[in-house]
Amino acid sequence: MKTIKCYAIDDDADFLEIIKSHVSKTPRLEWVGSATDPVKGLRKLLDNKEGIQLAFLDVQMEPLSGLELMQQLPKAIKVVLCTSYRDFACDAFELRAIDYLLKPVSFTRFLGSVAEVEAALHYEPTILSYTQDYHFFFVRGHRSRWIMVRFDRIVYIKADGEVSHFHFSDGSTLAVSRRLGIVYKRLPKKPFARIHRSHIINRDFLVEIRNGKVHLQLPSGGMVELDIGGKKYAEILYQWMDEHNFD
């Protein structure tokens, strides 16, 4: 099983122990080490003999801030910034930080951040599988709000550029700022299927496939019709049908 190797730089040794503890309780994370001296930590990350993929960086440090450190790191190392202040959030995301954690960092909030890192690294969606049943994930809302999305409520997901629109069984929708391909990697392959470059369906709501289209039954009684797009997606869908053919 592949692991994400983690390193942390913070001038607060107590906070480093918190991050180390969170890492130790999280599947597929491996603690490589930490530094309270940002210059020493930067050398470690640039040398990177251990193959570090994720760095937790404190924003306010001397003589190098987390923002200054981040600009010197290779793109292969994903960064989560940590601070006690909200003021740096805009700068953090302009520099393409994966996430911005406000101290103190709860384990639940930490897991949400690592899930973002896994998606960015194109890993399989196992960060939340510590629950054993893996029937949900969290998506980021406005500000520091996190929304639980239960898989059994998703009827289909439709792409609109860089945004994926979730359509739920109660008729509600949710726009998530993630490409459809990344979303698909985070979903269990049962019961979800990508039938089009712009569509993912929950096969539990499928009632009919006809004339190159799938028909999904809504609990309200309505029907959703979506195109099957391209040979690649059609072959996967029809292979699944053959495996479940009554004839």
N, C-alpha and C positions, 0 to 999 in steps of 0.2 A: 504494500500500500504506500503510495506516495505521500510525503508529508510536506508541509510548508515550513521552511526553516525561518525562525524569527530572531530578531535582534532588537534591543531597545537602548535608546540614549536619553537620559534624563538626569539632571543634576540633583534630583531628589531620590536618594537611595530607597526610601520607604515606598515610593510609587513604583519603582522598578520591581520591588518584591510583589506588589499587587499584580502587575502585568505578568510577571513570571508565574504566579499562582493561577491566573486566568488561563495562561497558555497550557499549563500542566493538566488542566481539567477539560481541555478542548481536543476532540479527536482531530487527527491529521495536522496538528501543529507541533513543531519541535523547537524547543528553546535552545538557541545557540549561545547566547550570552548577552551581556549588557555593559554599558559604560556610563559613568557620571561625568566624564570629560568628553565634550563634543568633538574635540580635535582627535583624540585617541579613537573615539567611536567612528569618526569619518574614515580614518585610515583603515580600520577594520572592515568597513563596508566596501571601500574601494579595492582593497586586497581581495576580500570575499572568497577565500579558499574553501569555505564551507558551503558555498552555494546559497547564501541567504537570499530569500525572496520577499520578505516582509520586514519593514523597519517601523518601530513605534518611536516617534521623535517628539520630545518636548519642544514647544515653540520658543519659550523664553529661556535661553541659556547664554552664557558668556564663555569664550569670545565669539562663538558661532551660534546663531539661533537655529531652530528646527527648519525654518523657511530657507535660511541660507544653506544649511546642510542639504536639504532636499534638491536644491538646484544643481548640486555637484554630483548627485547620484546617477548611476545608469538607469535607464527606463525599466530594466528587468527587475529592479527592486521596487516593490510597491510600498507606498508610505501611508501610514496612519498618524496624523498629528494629534498630540495630546497637550492640553493646557487648561488652566483654570479660568481663562477669559474667552469670551465670545468674539472679541474684536477682530481676531485674525481669520475668521471663517472665510471671508471673501478671498483673501490672499491665498489661503490654503487650497481652495478649489480652483483658482486660476492657475496654480502650479500643478494641478492635477493630482492632488492628494486623494486617496481612495475614500478617506473618511476623516472626521474631525471630532475627537472625543473630548468631552468636558470632564475634568476631574471633579469629584472622585468618579471612577468608571465602574459601574455595576457589571456583573458577569453577563447579565442579559443584554445590556447595551454593547458589551464587548463582542458577544456572539453575532449580533447584527452587523457589526463592523467587519468581522472576519468573513461573514457570508459575502459581503461586498468584495472582499479581496479574492475569495475563491472564484466568484463570477468573473472578475477581471483576469484571473490567471487561467480561466477556462477549465477549471476542475469540475469533476462530477459533484452533484449536490449532496454532500454528506455532512456538512457542518452542523446541521440541525438533527442529524440522525441519532444523536445521543438520546432522543426521546423514544427510540426503538421503533415507533410506528411511522414516523416521518410523514405526517399527513398535512403539513402546513409549512409556510415560511413567512418571514417578515419582510415587508417592503417599506422603504423610506417615504414618509409623507412630508408635509411642510415642517420647517424648523427641525426640532428634535423628535418629531412624532413618528412612531413606528406602527404599521398596520399589519395585523395578522391576516394572512390569506389562506383559507382552508381549501385544499384541493377539491374536495367534493362539492364546493359551491361554484367552481369555475365551469362554465359551459363552453366557452371558447375565448381565444385571445387573438386580437387582430393588430397587425403592425401598422404604424403610421410614421415612417421614417425612423427616427431614433427613439420613438415612444411606442410602448406596447399597451394596448387597451384591453383590460380584463373585463369580460362580460359574465355576470354572475346569475345564478339560478333565480334570484329574487328580482331580477331586472335591473339591478344597480350595476355601475361600471366604475372602473378605477384605472387612471392613467399612470403608468410607471415609466420613468425615464431610463429605460433599458432596451437595447435592441432585442428583437424577437429571438435571435439565435442564442443570446445569453440567457434569456428567460427559459428557453427550451432545455438548456443544459441543467437548469436548476429544478426541473420537474421530473417526477418519476415517470418512466416510460410506460408504466401501466397506471392509469388508463389513457395517457395523453399521446397524441400523434400529430406530427406536423404534416399537414396535407397540402401546403402551399407555402411559398416563401413568405407570405403575409398572414398565414392562418395556422393556429394550433387548436385542436379540438379535444374535448373530453369525450372519449368513446362511450362513456356511460350514458350520454344523452343522445347517441346516434340511433336513429330509427330506420334510415333508408339511404342507399347510395344509388343514384340514378342520373344518367346522362351527364356524367362528369361532375356531379355535385353531391355533397353530403347534406342530409337533412337532420337537424338536431331538434329534439322535442323539448320545449320549455315546460317547467312545472305549471305555468300559468295557462297552458294549452296552446300557446303560439308555437310557431315553427321558424327555425333559422335555416337558411339555405346558403351554403358556402361552396365556392369552386374548388375542385381538386386541381392543383397547378403543376403541370410538367410531368414528364415521364418518371423522374426520380421519385417524386412524392406518390404518384399513382402506383408504382410498382410496390412500394412499401405497404401502402394501404391495401392493395389487392392481395398481397401475400398474406397479410393478417386475416383478410376475409377467407382465403383458401384454408388457413389453419383452423378456422371455425365454421367451415362449410358442413352443413348437415347431410348433403348428398354423399 
